[in-house]
Amino acid sequence: MSGSLRQAIDATTRYCAVLGHPIKHSASPALQNAGLAALGLNWRYLAFDVPPALLRDALAGAKAMRFVGLNLTVPHKLLACDMVDTLDESAVSWGAVNTIRFEAQDGAGAWVPLPCLGGVPPGAVRSRGFNTDADALVRSLRQSLGLDLAGMKVLLLGAGGAGRVAALKLATERVAHLFLVNRTRSKAEALAEEIRSRCPPTTVTVGYPAPRVDLVLNATSLGLGAEDPAPFDEAQFSLSRAAAAYDMIYRPAETRFLRAAKAAGCRAANGLGMLLYQGAQALEIWTGRSAPVEVMRRALEAEVYGT
């Protein structure tokens, strides 16, 4: 491999990382380090298991050590909204942060990414939160399943950080009817009210659909573990009533949910494409350069599928 991964780590090496809990399943280091290498940057991308109670300390530590940026995964995306110094419009729109860029002021007083300043800036550094998940999800649904979301009926499983972003984005894409199912019903009801207020053309129902749906989307973490139950009540809904199924989980590459969906005749895809596109956009936010998407795709597929 050419680029930064052939360079020895030295005092000029810059760092990015993903924070989550758990984190051992993450393929982001393989994805991002391939991109950094292709861009010829002397940067490294790491992964850290950070419990929610320690997230604020972890963000402060990364800022103090002048990290270039961070990615956040479960369960940190909602928590971080109140922990970063400023929010990009994307994070404000979707109410979650999955990418952080550290910035300092240049000679003219403008806030710029730390790498733009060359060495370590002597002054204040701030954290800026972004969300790259929403656009990545829609791009992956279109590419992996060939879906044009406008006018569709969608069953969304989960109303947490990932589910909330997915629901709001699907509504802005003009899905006709959105069915929300969540373990805590009150959280789904609150999300439904927000969607009705922000996107009135989309009909929102809390609970399982009676008719067929065009897509079932799993935005829960059920499936990360081999013994996890199905992310929906199989007594209330059958996957034979769905045309397509998408699981945001990408490792394991085929969850129990996806196996059942395929057996029921659904077109099915995992969250590998979503990870690819949100990661590529994060890399562009940090570097200001176009991400080498195909290089990153090959590295990701090799990591997850062993190809």
N, C-alpha and C positions, 0 to 999 in steps of 0.2 A: 504494500500500500504506500502510495506517495503521500507527501505532505507532513502535517504536524506530528503524526504518530511515529515517524521515524526520528524526530528530534528528541533529544534527551530533555527531561524536565529540568529547568533551571530557574534562576531568579526572575526571569522575564515571562515565564509561563503564566497565562491567565486561566481562570477557572469559571466553569458554569456547573450547575448541578440540578438534579431533581430531588425534591423532598416529598416523602409520602410515608404512610404507615398502614399496611406493610409496604415494602419497596422491592423485595427480592424478585418479584415477577417482572419488574420493569425492563423493557427493551430499549428505553430511551438512550442509555449510554452508547449502545452499539449504533443506533441511528445517528445521534449527534456527533460522536467522534468520527464517524465516516464522513459526515458533512464538513467538519472542521479540517480533517485531513485533506479533503478535496480542494478546500479553499486555501490550503497552505498556511493555516494559522497555528501558532504555537500556543494553543489552548487545550485544555482537557475538560471533559464532561464527566461528572461523578454522580453517584447516587447515595442518598443518606436516608436511613430510617429515622423519622422524627415524629414522636407522639404529639398529638394536638396540644397538650399542655406545654410543650417546649417549642412550638412553632415560632412564637414571637422572639424567643432567644436565638433560634436558628437564623431567622431573617436578620436580626441585628448583627449576629456573628458574620454572616456572609457580607453584609454591608461593610463592617469594620475591616474585613480582610480584602475588600475591594474586588469581590467576585464581579464578573461581567454581568451575570444574570442567573435566574433560577427558573425551573419549571416546578409546578405544584400538581400533585395528584391526590387521590383519595387519602385522607378526608379533609384536605386543607383549603379547597378552592373557595368556599364561602367564608371561612374564618379569616383568610388573608385580606379580604376587602377592608377590614377595619385595622389592618396592621401595616399596610403600605402607606407611604407618604402622599402619594397622589395616584389617581386612577385615570387610565386612558378611556376614551369614549366607549371602546369595546367592552371594557370591564363594567362601566356604568350601565350600558345597555343590557348586558346579560346577568349582571349581579354576581359575578364570580371571577376569580383571578386564577389563571393557570400558568401565566408567564410574568416574570418580573425582570425589569431592566434597571440596573443601577446607573445613575447619572450624576454629573457634577457640572458646575458652571464654567463656561469658557471665558476668555478675556473680555467678551462683550456682554457677559452676564446671562447668556442663553444656556439652558440646561441641555446637555448633550450626553450620549452614551460614553461611559468611561474610556473605552478603547480610542475614542476620537481625540483624547487628550494626551495620548502617548504614555507617559509615565504615570505614577501614582499621584492623583490630585491632592494637594495639601489642604483644601477647604472641605466644606460640607458635601456629603454625598446623600442623595435621596433615592428611594425605591419607587418605581412607577409600575403599576399593575396593568396587565393586558389580559384579554381573553381571546385565544385562538381556536378554542374548541368548537364554537358555533359554526363558523364557516367551514371548518374541517369536516364536521359531521355531514353537512349537506353535500359537500364535494365528494365525500366517500360514498354516500347513498346513491348519488348519481353515477359514479364510476363503477362501483361494485355491483349494484343491483339495477342500474338503468332507470332509476325512479325520477319522475318529474312530480314533485310533491304537491303542486297546486291541485286542489280538488279531491285529494285523497282522504281516506279514513284511516286513522292511525291509533293503535293501542300502545301507550307508553308506560313501561313498567319502571317505577321509581320517580320520586319527586325531590330527591336530595340535590346536591350540587350539580352533578352531571345531568340529572333528569330535569331540573329547572331550566338549565341552559337549553337543553334539547327541546323542551316544550315551547319555550318562548321563540326559539329559532324556527321551529316547525310552523308555528302560528304566523310568523312574519313571512314564511314561504307560502302562505294561503292554503294550508291543508283545510279541508272542509269540516272535518269532525275529529276532535282529539279526545280520546278516552284515557283518563289518568287513573292509574292504580298504584297505591303506595301502602306500605305496611302500616304507617300512621295516617289514617284517613284525613285528619285535620290538616296535615301538611299538603295533601293533594287538593283539598278544598280551597286552601289559601292560594295555591298556585292557580287553580281554575279561576278564581276571582280576579287575579292579576291579569291573566290572559284575556278574560272577558273585557277588562278595562282597557288594555293596551291594544288588543287585536279583535275588535267586535265581530268581524266577518267569520271568524272561526268558532264553531260550536264546540263547547267543552262539556264533557260529562265525566263525573267522578264515578268510576266503576267499570265493569266489563261490558263490552258491546254485545248486543243480541245478534245483529247481522254480521256478515262477513266484513273483514277489514283488508285494506291494501298492504298494511305493514304492521308488524309487532316489533317494537324496539325495546331491548333490555338496557336500561340505564342504571341497574343496580349492580352491586358487587357480587351477587350470587352467581357462582360459576367459577370464581377464582380458585375455590377449593374443590377437590375431586368428590367430596362427600356432600357438597352443598345441595340443598333442595332446588327444585325448579323455581324460577323467579316469579311465577304466577300460580294461581289456584287452578289446578287442572280439572277440578270438579265444576268450575264456573266458566272455563274457556278452553276450547280445543284449537290447537294450531291448524287443524284441517280447515278452519274458517279464516285463515290468513293466506294471502298470496305471497308475502315475502317476510323474512325475519332478519333482524340485524342485532348483533350483540356487541356492545361497546368493548367488552372484554376481548383481548387478542391472545392472551396466554392463560390457560391452554388455548390452542388455535381452534379447537372444536369443543365447546362446552356442552353440557347436557342439554341445554336449551337449543343449541344449534343442531345437535344430533336429532332431537325430537322434531325440530322444524323440517329438516331434510326428509325424515321418515314420513312426515305428513304431506310432503309434496311442495313445500315452500321453497322459493329461491332464498338462499341464505348467505350471509357474509358476516365475518367477525370485524372487530374494530381496528384491524391493522391499518387500513387506509386512513381512518380518522387520526391515529397516532402519527402516521407519516405526514399528513398535511398540517396538523397543528404544530408538529415539531419543525417542519420546514419554515413555517411562518415565524415561529419563535426565533429560529436561527437568523432570519432576515431582520427581525427586530433588534437583535443583539449586534449583528455585523453591519447592517446597512447594505448588504450585498444579496444578490439572488442566490437562493439555496440550490445546491446540486441535487434536485429531487430524485433523479433516477439512481444516482450513487447511493443516496440514503435509502431508497426503496430496496435495492439489492442487499444492502447491509441488514436491513430490518427483516427481510424474508429469510436471509441466511440465519439470523439469530433465532427467529421464531419457528421456521419450518425446517431448518437445517439444510437448506438448498444451496 
